[in-house]
Amino acid sequence: MKPDVLVAFPLRPSQMAMLEESYALHRLDLVKGAEREALLAEAGPRCTAMVSNGHVIVDRDLLAQLPALKLVACSSAGYDQMDIDAMTERGIKLTNTSEVLCDDVADTALLLMLAARRRLPEGDRYVRTGDWGRKGMMPLTTSTGGKKAGIVGLGRIGLAIARRCEAVGLTIGYYGRTKKSGNAFAYFDDPVKLAAWADILIVATPGGSSTEGLISAEVLDALGPTGSFINIARGTVVDEPALIRALQERRIASAGLDVYLNEPYPDPAFSDLDNVVLYPHHASGTEETRDRMAQLTVDNLAAFFAGRPLLTPVN
């Protein structure tokens, strides 16, 4: 008999084929409403593992319908929609895929930073509309080299961002709950202090209740009218109405955003701003990285069912 696995979010086609070969799959991702409840009632008591990602809500109500569950294999770095405390109480292990998406996410942070500060979308429009010929040279922008980048959250992704920022001539500082060893970056014990020091503030911290609203209006005011704000973390980490007001009133110079409070329908006020670069929560969105994320999820499942140590345990 194949082990029963609940699929709450699909993997890439090749990895889905691997799952279908090894497990009895129950496709929660394909049903809604009454069909979803029927599937959970019928298969939920048998499923010992679940495939998910960071957009799936795994709360106490869902867990109560999965009494045999022992593993949630999450194909994303973030898991802030999951009740880790409830899972840990039940002895349910969580794995994620932050190791394999690190480079593409860090690249995107750099892309957004440079695009925002050099006003790349505006420059693109300037050429496409013919303004270059009609109006002459586009107004000057601001250099990045020689400036200071403050990173909120110096974990694996934050450190990869720091290395890239160093390569383009930035001085690095960071904020975190504790000071990290193994680097000579300036450490700040308060995000307001970091923002006041920095020219560019980049958020790479996990989402969830512990970081909700961490980037407040006070932090943005400390960043100041020449500062740039970059977010590749979660929309919940920033006070989004305060960010919109700061951009509208030019209390910060620019922003580059990959994440938002309401996805995939961000606040329409962003679309009216010419000093923000918008990206559709796509920092890890390359063929290569999504394949690696899906394969790591499959490999964690294989390790679990073989009784081997999990490759990337969270709890």
N, C-alpha and C positions, 0 to 999 in steps of 0.2 A: 504494500500500500504506500502510495506517495504521501508525504506529509502535507497537511492542509495549510495554505498560506493565503492570507487576505491581502488583496492588492487595492490599496486606497489611492495610489497614484501610479501610473504606468511608467516603466522604464523605456529605454531605447529599444527599437525592434529586435536587434540581435540579442539583447539581454532578456527581453520578454520571451524569446524563443528558448533561451536557456532555462528560464523559470518553468515554462510549460513542460519541458522535458523532464524536469526533476521533481516538480511539486504539483499538487492538485490546487489550482488557482481559483479563488473566489473573487470576482471582479467587482468590488465595491465602487470602483471609479466609473463604472458604466451604468449604474442605476441610481435612481432618485426616489424620494417619497416612499410610497408603500412598498415598492420593489426593493428598495434599500433595506427597509426594516425587515422584510421577509428574508432577504439574504442573510442578514445578521442573525435573525432568529434561527435559521436553519444551519448555517455554517459557522457562525460565531463561536459556539461552544467547542468546536473542533480545531480552530486555527491556533497554532502555537507561535506563529510569526506573522508579521505584517510588513508590507512594503509601503513606504510613505514618502512624503517630502515636507518641506517646511511650511507649505501652504495648507496642509491638512490639519484640522483641529482634532487633536487626540486628548480628550478630556475625560473626566470621571464617568460621564454618561456612556461614552463609547467604550471605555475600558470595562464597564460593568457588563457589557454585552459580549465581551471576549474573555471569559473566565479562564481559558487555558493559555492565554497569551504570555509568552516569555521573551519575545524580541520584537522591537520595532526597528527595522532597517530603513533609515531615512536617507534619501538620495538628494541631500542638500547640506550646506553648512549650517544654516539656521534651523532652529527647532522651537522657536518661541511660541508657537501655537500648541505646543505639547505640554501637558501637566507632568513635569519631571518628578515632582514630589509624589504624585499619585502612582506613577510608574515604579518608582523606587520602593515605595511601600509594598507594592505587589511583587517585587522581585523581577520586574520587567526591565530588560536591558535595552538601551538605545544606542545605535551607531549612527554616525553621520559621515559626510564626505568632504570635510573642509580641507583635508590634505591635498586633494587632487584638483581643487578649483582655485587654489591660492594664487597662482601666477596670472591667470586670466582676470581675476578680480582686481589684483594689484595693478595690472596693466590698464584696466578700465578706470581706476582711480586717477592714474597719471593722465590718461586720455581726457577725462572730464576736467581735470585741473588745467591742463594746457589749453583746451578748447574754450573754457570759461574765461581764462585770463587773457588769451589772445583773441577772444571774440570770434572764434571760428565760424559759428553759424551766421553771424552778421556779415563776415567777410565772404562767405559762400553766396549769400543773397546779394551782396554788393556787386559781385561779378555777374550772377545770373540775371539780375534786373537791368543791367546796363548802367547802374549808377557810377561805376568806375569811370566809364567814358564820359558820362554827363557831368559828374561832380568832381572828378579828379581823385586823388589818392584818398583812401579811407582814413579816418582819424587814427592817431597813434594809439597803441595799446601799452600794456605794462610788462616789463621783463619778469621772468620767473627766477632765473639764476641770481644768486646772491641774497635771496629772500629766505624767510624762516617758515618751515612747515611744522605745524603742530598736529600730532596724530592722537586721536582719542581711541585708545585700545591698541596696545602693542603686542597683540597675539601673533599667531602665524601670519595672518594676512596683513596686519598692521606693520609687522617687521618687513615683509616683502615690499610694502608700499614705501617704507622708510628707505630701503636700499635703492629703490628706483628714484626717489626724490634726491637722495645723495648724488646719484649719477647725473642729474641735471643741475647740480650746483646749489641745492638747498641745504640749509642748516636745520637739523631735526631736533624737535622736542616732543614730549609725549605726556599724556595723562593716563593713569590707570589706578586700580585699587591699591596696587603695590608696585614698588620700584623693581624693574627688571634688571637682572645681572647680565653681563656679557656684551654690553654696549656702552658707548660714551655719550649717548644722547642726553639732553637736558630733561630732567624729570620734574613734573609739576603735580602737586597733590590736589589741584582744583582746576576744573575745566575753564573757569573764568580767568584764572591766572595764565593758563596756557593760551587762551584766545587773545588776551591782551599782549602777550609776547609775540604771537604768530602773525604772519602775513596771510597764511593759508591754513585753514582748519579742515582736517580730513577725519571723518568718522569711520572707524573700522571695528567698533565694539559690537558684541552680540545684542540682539533685541531682547524683549521680555520686560517684565515689570521692574527689574532692578535698574534698567537704563532708560525707562520711559521718561521722555521730556528732559533728558540730561542736557541737551543743547537748548538752553532756555533763551528768552529774550535778553537776559543779562549777559549770557555768553556771546550772543551775536553782537550786542552793543560793544562788548569788549574787543571783538574782532575788528570792528570799526569800518569806516567808509572806504578804505582802500583794500579791505580784506576779502578773501574768497572762501566760500564754504563748499566742501565736497562731501557727499554722503553716498557710500556704497554699502552701508550697514543695513538698517531697517528704518522705515518711515517713522516708527514710534519713538526713535531716539531723539528726534528734534521736535520742538514745539512748532508745528507747521504753520499755523496762523501767524506766529511771531516771525517766522522766516519769510513768509510772503510780505508782511508789512515792512520788514527790514530791506527787502529787495525793492519794493515799490517806492520806499522813501529814500533809497540809496544810502541807508545806514550801513550796509555792506555793499561792496562793489559788484560781486558776482557770485554765482553758485553753479555747481555741476551736480546733478542728482540722478541716481539710478533707482532710488526707492522713494515711496510715498505712503502716506497714511491710507489712502483709498486706492487700491490697485485692483483691476487695471483702469480705474477711472479717477485719476488724480484731480485735485482741485483745479477747476478751469482757470483760476487766476494765474496759474503758472504760464498758461499759453499766451497771456497778454503781456508777459514780461520779456524784454529784450536783453536782460542781463542774467539769464539762467539758461544752462544747457541741459536738456532733458533726454534721458535714456530709459527704455522700458523694462527696468529690472532685468537686465540682460548681461550683467557683468561676467557671468560664467557661461554665457551663451555661445560657445564655439562647439563645432562638431567633436573636436578632440576631447575637450574637457567633459562635455556631457556623456560621451562614451565612457570615459574613465570613471565618472561619478556612478553611472549605471553599473559598470563592472565591479566597482568596489562594493556596491550594495549587494550584488549577487554573491560576491566573495564572502561578505559578512554572513549572509544566510548560509552559505555552504559550511563555513566554520562553525556556526551555531549547531547545525544539524549533525555535524561530524564530531561534536564535543570538543572542538579545538578553541583556543582563545580567540575572542573577537578581534578583528583587525583595528577597528577605530571606535572603541567604546567611549561613550559620553558619561555614563553614570555607573 
